[in-house]
Amino acid sequence: MGIGGSEILLIFLVVLLLFGSKKIPDLAREFGKGMREFKKATDDIKREISQSEVMSEVNDLKSDMNRHVSDVQDNIGKMTSELNKEVSEVHDNISKTTNDLNKDIPNI
């Protein structure tokens, strides 16, 4: 399916006959512009796809981070609640011990 030298020469002669020698440089220039535009459009599509993938990863990381922050907040809330209970128990024990000591010590 390759094109040989004679086929290229035949194509060139047909183009020369159809468009004339003055139009060929203009056609080549227009073909080059078209190829540049096509390459630019292809690069833009590739860049948009890449950015879309990056944004998807960023959103996934953001969701993971929010979940971890929520877990940490829940753990801090549980620990604070447990600490408040322990402090309350210690306070109650101190109050009870103080009351017991006040009963045992005679009023002076």
C-alpha positions, 0 to 999 in steps of 0.5 A: 500500500506504499506510494512509490516515486512514480505515483508521487510524480503522477500526483504532482503532475495532475496537481500542476495541470489542475491548479497551475504553477502559480497556485501550487505555493498558495495551496501548499501554504493553505495546506500547512495552515490547515495542518497547524490548525489541526495540530493545535486543535488536537493539542487543545483537546489533549490538554483539556482531557489532561486537565479534566483528569487532574481536576478529577484527582483533585476532587477525589483528594478533596473528598478524602481530606474532608472525610479525614477531617470529619473523622478527626473532628468526631474523634476529638469530640469523643475524646472531649466527652470522655475527658469531661466525664473523667474530670467530673468523676474526679471532681465528685471524688474530691468533693466527697473526700472533702466532705468526709474529711470535714466530718472526721475533723472536729470543728476547731 
